[in-house]
């Protein structure tokens, strides 16, 4: 992993809307190499929305994100190379086999070695299912397959949306192990979760419910906030 010793990733006065309704506002964060951030909050408070903004998939309606002093919306392709984003859905291709799916994903992201793929499948207990069509996997196994992507793409930032959903205790332990390694390697991990997960020591926390505003407010691109 690239040296991140001088890197600071920050968000300043972020606000976001969903279906023209303001979900959070005035949110700041600052993360440095080795940090873990846990996102909590009630349903609808904007955890998934914030993760997608962090991934560069959505843009905030106000505020900005910076990598050191660089405004990230101006360099989204560079930021995308830093990020490994796993959404709350497994997003696997049911018509493919386990190995075909992970090979397809690896090719989209510049490729990885056969050895790395086998290590990832073995880590999540899927090596014996490598030739099995994904449609025959349980939901928990499909989640594990999605999580193997964290091991086959060398990324500075991991963004994980409810990553323990469907996992058994062994799967959760496997996930926690690679999160701890990512942090030890100076990577950054951001997790949104309703369930307990061990991210290691010195965890930062943002409760999105603390950044909600008057629920009667809506946002219009033309007129701003309206009652």
Secondary structure, 3 states (H helix, E strand, C coil): CCCCCCCEEEEEEEEEEECCEEEEEEEEEEEECCCEEEEECCCCCCHHHHHHHHHCCCCCCEEEEEECCEEHHHCHHHHHHHEEEECCCCCCCCCCEHHHHHHHHHHHCCCCCHHHHHHHHHHCCCHHHCCCEHHHCCHHHHHHHHHCHHHHCCCCEEEEECCCCCCCHHHHHHHHHHHHHHHHCCCEEEEECCCCCCCCCCCEEEEHHHHCCCCCCEEECCCEEEC
